[in-house]
Amino acid sequence: MLSDWTLWLEWFIKALVVTLALLTGFAYLTWYERRALARIQSRIGPNRAGPFGLLQPIADAVKLIFKEELTPGRADKFVFFWAPVITLVPSIIIAAVIPWGTAFNFFGRTVTLYVANLNVGVLYLMSIASIAVYGIVLAGWSSNNKYAMLGGLRSSAQMISYELSLGFSFATSIVLANSMSMLDIVDAQKGLWFVVVQPVGAVILWIATLAEVNRAPFDMPEAEQELTAGYHSEYSGMKFALFFMAEYQKMIVVSAILATTYFGGFLGPFVGQYPLLGPVYLFIKVVVLLGVMIWVRATWPRIRYDRLMSFGWKIMLPLSLAITFITATGILLAQELNNQMYFWAIPVVSTIIGLFTVVFVYRTLRRLPYERA
Amino acid sequence: MSVLDPLVELVRGLFTSGKMMFEKPVTFQYPEQKREVRPRFRGRHVLKRYDNGLEKCIGCSLCAAACPADAIFVEASENTDEKRFSPGERYASTYEINMLRCIYCGYCEDACPTEAIVLGDNYELSFYDRRSAIYTKENLLESVPATAMLTPQKVDAGVFTRSVPEMEDPRD
């Protein structure tokens, strides 16, 4: 099978398409974000370069390419050079397991609309997502700048804290789908999106991914007021552009993951008859989720660092653990006792627990200052 | 404060910023669309003239003395009735303002005894080199409707002897 050169060609073309889609997606995500933020702030945003400012990303790219690149005098040159690459590569290859459709007939040849259908797709996602943090830490460390260093360390601490709840909320959808393959997870949502069965899990995954890609309100590693620009303080020109690219591509990818694991992925009306509608539905879902991310960035203030940590460990982790337990128990009871009532208890009980968590947060916030440890 | 406040407040915040999305942007599309300046806006200086075209500036250098940024340079010369630039004895033969130094405080305007220098409404001051940042008398002087009103003028002797005109109480 591997000697079939057309298969190699198909893989190559699909990988190229995914990569190019992410690269253009990154460029237009910056445009999207700037326009949306501007509208929220009663401005217009970039509208000069081309119609609606659509050529703005190209202008920005040209500017970044021609900018001078500085390397700090006592930086570790080798690591300094490779850190942006280490950050960027995972953000691209992570997209390999995201299915954006089933398969369609291309002149008598069945072409699948995904690069790889790994049977451990979610595990792949988890592992690749955590590799990206190496780039950030190494960038912070090799810059020979204490602010960059602190930014890198914050980033790694944050990622480790939120990785756990991320994993548990993935586990919830794995349990619901009874498979770790992304394609099977999407297939399992044919009747019902997992966000209906497990709304709290979707919220946890969303919060954890925000923390994972260092987006507002969890953008502590890049807190301008505290750390100048965080881990990329010393980077300029194209090296900075790589970090920027990695961050925005990760945004796209985590939105796609969230859409796939909880919001039905490429599923939508008539997708069964016309598989090519799949990418369209996934695109729409990703755009909506990205819009929410931008909206949140425009609204919520950055959370304090110790609060960020205690929120991750004391609230997100127990909650996601409880959610996974409830989901698994509900499914098991529904199977063993053959009663769908137990299955429908999952969203009810998890929502109650989620609201209980909110009450817990409220109580900690209301504690008087002298009572705080 | 209710128990679900942490959630409610976050959603309220989102609602507030989401509402803003439907408001009209306040942006002016600048080069095409310009905003009216306020009546007391302090922009680029203008050297004013009397109705008959004579310059109000009499070259007294009080503006230069009042200038905290030392941006103004004035050189005075003698008027004659054959070649009259301004009423009275003297006129400003050189009048330069360095726009890179000017802080648009308007002290020159206050110091002027003849209300000759006024901060106008032009704020589009950009230059490619330092030399063009120095605005000379030609740049600053108000234009005239007819060429006959240009200075120097040939006038009857003994008419324009008083440098500082009779003025009403200042308004605005």
Chai-1 contact restraints between the chains, C-beta under 6 A:
chainA,res_idxA,chainB,res_idxB,connection_type,confidence,min_distance_angstrom,max_distance_angstrom,comment,restraint_id
A,R39,B,M21,contact,1.0,0.0,6.0,A-B,restraint_1
A,I40,B,S17,contact,1.0,0.0,6.0,A-B,restraint_2
A,I40,B,M20,contact,1.0,0.0,6.0,A-B,restraint_3
A,I40,B,M21,contact,1.0,0.0,6.0,A-B,restraint_4
A,S42,B,E23,contact,1.0,0.0,6.0,A-B,restraint_5
A,S42,B,P25,contact,1.0,0.0,6.0,A-B,restraint_6
A,S42,B,V26,contact,1.0,0.0,6.0,A-B,restraint_7
A,R43,B,P25,contact,1.0,0.0,6.0,A-B,restraint_8
A,R43,B,T27,contact,1.0,0.0,6.0,A-B,restraint_9
A,I44,B,P25,contact,1.0,0.0,6.0,A-B,restraint_10
A,I44,B,T27,contact,1.0,0.0,6.0,A-B,restraint_11
A,A298,B,S17,contact,1.0,0.0,6.0,A-B,restraint_12
A,T299,B,G13,contact,1.0,0.0,6.0,A-B,restraint_13
A,T299,B,L14,contact,1.0,0.0,6.0,A-B,restraint_14
A,T299,B,S17,contact,1.0,0.0,6.0,A-B,restraint_15
A,V358,B,L4,contact,1.0,0.0,6.0,A-B,restraint_16
A,V358,B,P6,contact,1.0,0.0,6.0,A-B,restraint_17
A,V358,B,L7,contact,1.0,0.0,6.0,A-B,restraint_18
A,V359,B,V3,contact,1.0,0.0,6.0,A-B,restraint_19
A,V361,B,P6,contact,1.0,0.0,6.0,A-B,restraint_20
A,Y362,B,V3,contact,1.0,0.0,6.0,A-B,restraint_21
A,Y362,B,D5,contact,1.0,0.0,6.0,A-B,restraint_22
A,Y362,B,P6,contact,1.0,0.0,6.0,A-B,restraint_23
